[in-house]
Amino acid sequence: MKKNNLILGIVIVVLVTIASIWYGRNNGLLPVAAGDEALLYDDLFNTILAIAFGFFLIIEGVLIYSIVKFRRRKGDETDGATIHENLTLEIVWTAIPTVIVMWVAIYSFDVYTAMQGSQGTEGMAHGGMSHAVAHHDRGGMPTSKATLASTNTDGVLMAGTLANGGDDVVAIDVSAMQFAWIFNYPNEVATAELHVPVGKKVRLNMTAVDVLHAFWVPQLRIKQDVIPGRETFLEFTPRVVGEYPVVCAELCGSYHGGMRTTMVIDTPDDYQVWLKDQQEIAANDPEAIVATGNVADMTDQEFLSGKASQLGVDHLHMQHK
């Protein structure tokens, strides 16, 4: 009997393990992974989900078994058996979760550190490069941009300028404001749509003009607070050509929900063509902010009318109280 129970237990453990691994790899809960950092995050997420699914199967299985096995039979008016604590069982069900939680914590920290890139060594990064600082007019819009001391004409940081070294890095300055993202490239180029080349490490140097914002691209699994009076950084390597939403993930005001734009991951050739086009536009109109108006100077009606137009709505009425 004990041998049969042991075999049954082994079979159940094997089946639960197979089911958990399969679900962890095939859950379909995450959007496309468009960058290297997304793959790191997805491995962590899928591993934790597989562990959680395995525990779910075990716990729910025990509950269902107990409901059937120990249910009250018809005509049985006796009390249930008196069962006292089981020290061995308590040690097991305390030790196993403890080990798993500690392992997940170490794994999570390892992924977090890898995704941070050179942000953990900002002292070295500041010593190796001069970050561009956007200047703002009264409306809060960037009007000029200091060129990165260590970039070439394509806006690419030369190898070795960041703490982690390696491949060339595309450096872009980001200004966040109510309620728009402005992306600053070399040669006075400012756009409201972010373009990056596939396969190149990208470094965003981010500042907020007014209140706290958060730069979030779900398909890249990256998110970084953008803080007034302080420069924050984000590094990632895009891998899948396409268009992906950029969302503000921090409540920043009345029209926070409309603070969205698009990240376009281009092929290297397309990126160079696009950058050249924007530089020509900027040369003809130094104050141009491509694909947007001066959000800071808009009234509430003008801002909402623009959003309504983008959504295909003919009229949008606001009630002012």
N, C-alpha and C positions, 0 to 999 in steps of 0.2 A: 504494500500500500504506500509506504513512504517512498519507495523507488518510483512508483507511478506519479506521485505528487511532485517529486523532484523533476521528473521528465516533463510533466505538464508545466511546471514553473519555468523551466528553461525555454520551452516552446513559446510560452506567453511573452517572456522577456525578449526573445528573438523577434517575434512578430511585432511587438511594440516598438522595438528599435528600428526595424525595417520601415514601419509605417511612419515613425517620427522623422527619419532621415528623408523619406520620400516627400513628406509634406513640407519639410523645411526647404527642400530644393524646388518644389513645384507649387508653392502657395499662391503665386501670382498677385501678391498684395502690393508690390512696389512698382512704380513706373519704370520706364526704360532707364538703364544705367548708362549715362552719357559721358562718364568720365572715370578716371582711375580711382578717385576717392570714392565714387559710388560703389565700385566693386568691393572695396574694403568694408564699407558700411553694410553692404548687402550680405557679405559673408557673416558678419557679426549678427545682423538681424535674423538671418535664416537659421543660424546656430542656436540663438536664444529661443526662436520660435519652435525649432525641433525639440529642444529640451522641454519647453512648456507644453507642447502637444503630447509628448511622451508621458509627462506627469498627469495631464488631463485624462489620457486613456487609462492609466493605472488607477487613478482615484475614482473616476466614474465607473470603471470596471468593478472595483471593490465595492462601491456603493450599490450597484445593480445586483451583484452577487449576494451582498448582505441582505438586500430587500427580499430577494427570492429565498435564500437559504434560511434566514432567521425570521421569516414572517410568522405572524401568529396564526396557528392552525385553528380550524373550526372546532369549537368545543373545548379549546385549551384555555383554562381560567387560571393557570398557575403563573407565578412570577417568573421573570427571566432569571437566568443563572447569574450569580454574583461573580463578577470578574474584577480582579484587582490589577494594579499596574504591572506592566511588563518592562522591566528596566532595560533589557537588551533591545526590545523594539523601540523604546524611546530614544536610546542612544543612536540606533541606526537611523531613525527618521529625523534626528537632529543633525547628525554628522554629515549625512549625504547632502542635504540642502546647503549646509554651511560650506562644504567643499565646492559645490557647484557655484554658489554665489561668489566665493572668493576667486574662483577661476574665471568667471564671467567678468568680474571687476578688473582683473589683470588684463584680460583679453580686450575689454572695452578701453582701458587706458592706453594700451598699445595701439589700438586703431585710432583713438583720439590724437595721440602724439604723432602718428604717421600722417593724419589728415591735416594737422596744424602746420606741417612743413617747417619753414624757417621762422615761424612766429614765436617759437620758444626761445629763439636767440636773437631778439630784436636789437640788443646792444651791438652785436656783430653786424647785423643787417644795416643799422643806421650808420655804422662806421664805414661800410663798404659802398654806400650809395647815398645820393641826395634825393629825398622824396620831393616830388612836385607838390606845390601848394597852390590850390585854386584861389584866385582873388574874386571877390564878390562885389557887385554894385549894391545900391540901396535895396533893390528888389530881391536880393539874395541869390541872383543867378550868376554863375561863373562868367567872367568876361575875359580873363586871360589865364595863362598857365605857364609856369616855369618849366622849362624842358629838363628832363632827367639828365643829370650830369653824365651818367654812364650808359646812355642809350644811343643806338644808332638812328638813322633817319626813319627806319621802319617802326620805331617805338619798341625795339627789342633790347632788353638788358643783355649785355655781353656775358658770356659764361663766366661763372665764378663770382659774380657780384653779390649774390645772395649767400647766406650762411651755409645752405646745403649744397651750393655749387651745382655742377652738372650742366644740363642743356640750357640753351638760351631761354630767357624768360620774357614774356610780353607783359609790360608794365602799363597799367591803366589807372588813372585817378578817377574816383567815384565821389560825386557830391549828392547827398540825399537831402531832400527838402520837402515840405508840404506842398504838393503831393506828387513828386516826380523824382526820377533818377536822372542825373546828368553824368555822362561818361566823357572824360577828357583824355584826348590822345595828343601826341606831339604835333607841332606846327599849328597850334591854336585850334585844333579840331575838337568840337564839343557836340555830342550826339545824345539823343534820348533813347537810342537802341544800342545795346551792347553787341559788338561783333568781336569774335576771337577766332584764331586759327586752330584747326584740329591738330592734335599731337604736340602742341607747344604748351609748356607750363605757363600759366597766367597768374599774375600777381595784381590784385586789386588793392590800391591804397585808398581807404575810404574815410570820409569825414561827413558830419551832418551839419547843416547850416542852422537848423532851428531846434528840433526836438529829437528824441531817441527814435531811430528807425532800425530795421533789421533786413539785411540782404539775404534772400532765400531763393534757391533754385532747386526744386524737388528732384529733378532728373539728375542733378549732380550730387545730391545729398549734402549740400553745403549751406551753412547759415552762419551769419556773423552780424552781431550788433554794430550799428553805426552810431557813434556817440558824439554829441556836440563838444567841441573843445579838445577832442582827442582823436588821433589817427589810429584806425584799426586796419587789419590786413586780412586778406584771404588769398590762398593759393590753391590752384587746381589745374588738372590737365584734362581738357576735353578730348573725347575719343570718337563721338558719333556725330556726324554732320547733321544739322537740323535746326529747328527753331524751338526754343523752350521758354516758358514763362519765368520772369523775374518778379517776385512778390515781396512786398514789405510785410514782414511777419511780426511787427511790433505795432500795437495800437498807437497811431501818431496824430490823430485828429479826426475831424468830422468826416473826411473823405478818404480815410485810411484804405477802405476797400477798393478805391480806384487807383491806388498807387501801384500800378503794374506796368511792366514793359516786357520786352522780348530780348532774350539772348540768342544770337545767331552764331552757330558754330560753322564756320566756313572752311573750305579747303584752303591750303596756303595760298594758292594762286588767286582764288576768289577774294580772300582777305586783303591781299595786296591791291587788287583792283578796286575794292570797296574803299580802302584807306586812301588811295590816290584820289578817288572821286570826292571824298569828304574834304581832303586837303584843298582841292580846287574850289569847292564850295566855300570853304573857310577863307581862302585867299580873296574871293570876290566879295564876301560879306563876313568880316571878322566877328560880328556879333551873332552869327547864325547858330541856332540850336536846332539841329536837324530833326524834323518830324515832330516838333512840338512848339507850343507858344511859351511865353514867359508865364509860367504857372503862378509865380509869386505875385504877379501884377493882375491876375484874373480875379474878377468878382466870383461869388458863389454861383451866380446864374451862368456866367460864361464857362466856368469849369464844368458844371453839371451838363450844360448844353453840349460841350465837346464830348463828354463821356456818353451822353445819350446818342449822339450822332454815330460814335464808334459802335454802339450796340444796335444801331438800326432803328432807334426810337425817334419818331418825328417830333414829339413835343414832350418836354419834361417840366412840370410845374412845381414850384416850391412855394410853400406857405411860410412866410416870415411872421413870427410872432413877436 
